[in-house]
Amino acid sequence: MSVGLKVNEVAKQFGVNANTVRHYVRIGLINPPKDESGYHRFGKNEAQTLRFILNARELGFTLEDIQQLLDDASRGESPCPHARELIELRLDQARLFTSPCGAYGAGHSQLAVNP
């Protein structure tokens, strides 16, 4: 008897494309066991890891960042200090990315007010 969800089922549960889940398996972010038919089966732990990955991606973490955090946790280390460093780095990158846009947008709103 197979326990856990198949890739398509877990993808549907999390609202993502099955190919996204397969990619995470292929690159080693998630390592679900296979059943007797060779299908990956996602149990509670794998589902929690997938949720973490999806949340981290939503926050702007790269797959490399996520791999580092998962590696920290698998070694029994707290990923929190490393996560803080990565968050600061991503915030700095976001500030650099948005600052020219903010200045550009502010200039255009001035033009609209004072044609």
C-alpha positions as CSV (number, residue, x, y, z in Angstrom):
1,M,0.0,0.0,0.0
2,S,1.4,3.4,-1.0
3,V,1.3,6.2,1.6
4,G,1.6,9.9,0.6
5,L,0.6,12.0,-2.3
6,K,1.9,11.6,-5.9
7,V,3.5,14.6,-7.6
8,N,0.3,15.7,-9.3
9,E,-1.7,15.4,-6.1
10,V,0.8,17.4,-4.0
11,A,1.1,20.0,-6.8
12,K,-2.7,20.4,-6.9
13,Q,-2.8,20.7,-3.1
14,F,-0.3,23.5,-3.1
15,G,-1.6,25.2,-6.2
16,V,1.6,24.8,-8.3
17,N,2.5,23.2,-11.5
18,A,3.5,19.5,-11.2
19,N,6.7,20.3,-13.2
20,T,7.7,22.8,-10.6
21,V,7.5,20.1,-7.9
22,R,9.4,17.7,-10.2
23,H,12.1,20.3,-10.7
24,Y,12.5,20.7,-7.0
25,V,12.9,16.9,-6.7
26,R,15.3,16.7,-9.6
27,I,17.6,19.4,-8.2
28,G,17.5,17.8,-4.7
29,L,15.5,20.3,-2.7
30,I,13.0,17.6,-1.8
31,N,13.7,13.9,-1.6
32,P,10.5,12.0,-1.4
33,P,10.7,8.3,-1.3
34,K,9.4,6.2,-4.2
35,D,6.7,3.6,-4.0
36,E,6.9,0.1,-5.4
37,S,5.8,1.5,-8.8
38,G,8.6,4.1,-8.8
39,Y,6.3,7.1,-8.1
40,H,7.6,9.7,-5.7
41,R,5.3,9.9,-2.6
42,F,5.1,13.0,-0.5
43,G,4.4,12.5,3.1
44,K,4.0,15.0,5.9
45,N,7.7,15.9,6.0
46,E,8.1,16.4,2.3
47,A,4.9,18.4,2.2
48,Q,6.3,20.7,4.9
49,T,9.5,21.1,3.0
50,L,7.6,21.9,-0.2
51,R,5.6,24.5,1.7
52,F,8.8,26.1,3.0
53,I,10.3,26.2,-0.5
54,L,7.2,27.8,-2.0
55,N,7.0,30.4,0.8
56,A,10.7,31.2,0.5
57,R,10.4,31.6,-3.2
58,E,7.4,33.9,-2.7
59,L,9.6,36.0,-0.4
60,G,12.3,36.3,-3.1
61,F,14.8,33.7,-2.0
62,T,16.7,32.0,-4.8
63,L,16.8,28.2,-5.1
64,E,20.4,28.4,-4.0
65,D,19.4,30.3,-0.9
66,I,16.8,27.7,-0.1
67,Q,19.2,24.9,-0.6
68,Q,21.6,26.5,1.9
69,L,18.9,26.9,4.5
70,L,17.7,23.3,4.1
71,D,21.3,22.2,4.3
72,D,21.8,24.1,7.6
73,A,18.6,22.6,9.0
74,S,19.6,19.0,7.9
75,R,22.9,19.4,9.8
76,G,21.0,20.3,12.9
77,E,22.1,24.0,12.7
78,S,19.6,26.8,13.1
79,P,19.0,28.3,9.7
80,C,17.9,31.6,11.4
81,P,21.3,33.5,11.3
82,H,21.9,32.5,7.7
83,A,18.3,33.4,6.8
84,R,18.7,36.8,8.4
85,E,21.9,37.4,6.2
86,L,20.0,36.3,3.1
87,I,17.0,38.5,3.9
88,E,19.3,41.5,4.4
89,L,21.0,40.7,1.1
90,R,17.6,40.4,-0.8
91,L,16.3,43.6,0.8
92,D,19.4,45.5,-0.3
93,Q,19.0,44.1,-3.8
94,A,15.3,45.1,-3.8
95,R,16.2,48.6,-2.7
96,L,18.7,48.9,-5.5
97,F,16.2,47.6,-8.0
98,T,13.3,49.8,-6.9
99,S,15.2,53.1,-6.1
100,P,15.6,54.1,-9.8
101,C,12.0,53.2,-10.4
102,G,10.9,55.3,-7.5
103,A,12.8,58.3,-8.7
104,Y,11.5,57.8,-12.2
105,G,7.9,57.5,-11.0
106,A,8.2,60.5,-8.8
107,G,9.4,62.6,-11.7
108,H,6.5,61.6,-13.8
109,S,4.0,62.4,-11.2
110,Q,5.5,65.9,-10.9
111,L,5.0,66.3,-14.7
112,A,1.4,65.3,-14.5
113,V,0.8,67.9,-11.7
114,N,2.8,70.7,-13.4
115,P,2.6,70.2,-17.1
